[in-house]
Amino acid sequence: MASILKPDQSVLLGVASAGVISAIYAGALPTVANVRASAPQDNDIEGARKAAAWTSFGLLSFLYILTRDRNAFMIGGVALAGIDLIVKTSNGLDPLTGALTIFSGQGDDAEPVDEEVENVYPLDAVAEMGY
């Protein structure tokens, strides 16, 4: 299937879809600073993140079916993956230590995993290492 868009229109649609995806995330979630400051692995933030991701994917799919343009789909997909990765990682960070927190399961009664995670250090330990 050939695209119905010219190359310049394709890039413009991709950038516009990236902007709409950013607006979807901004409307569905608090700012990244607030997500980082909240408790790690917050279920409400995770649910809103998933809803925003599926809504964004639905938009990208609709635009792809409508225009049959792979370039716009890829530009929007990269924006979706990047924004989602930022929010998901920010939701996993402990605001007190700055370390990525891994829980054994979701829910209010979730307990942190006792195993040591390689390559994750508290901020004060990183400062002592001289980084």
Secondary structure by P-SEA (a helix, b strand, c coil): ccccccaaaaaaaaaaaaaaaaaaaaaacccaaaaaacccccaaaaaaaaaaaaaaaaaaaaaaaacccaaaaaaaaaaaaaaaaaaaaaaacccccccbbbbcccccccccccccccccccaaaaaaacc
